[in-house]
């Protein structure tokens, strides 16, 4: 059974643009990861990769391949990823239902 990650239309559009700009291979995709660090204990990572690792879960979301490693998968179930632009800047945002806390930067969380 696959995990549930939601990409907004804007996030899909931006991810597709980044993948094309990266000049990635046909099997390329967006890696969504949770990494130790940040001011709340964990932080999110997004990266364009040419292929998944052997133990990755591979999701197809609106035509985009999304790679999630086993460690990150436990923290990403039900996450909603958006791309927003404000006067202060633009970037991907994460709405994570399993996070119990966060901080002002918006890219760090606790569970």
Secondary structure, DSSP 8 states (H G I E B T S, - for coil): -----EE-HHHHHHHHHHHHHHT--TT-EEEEEEEE-STTSEEEEEEEESS--TT-EEEEETTEEEEE-HHHHHHHTT-EEEEEEETTEEEEEEE-TT--EE-TTSSEEE-
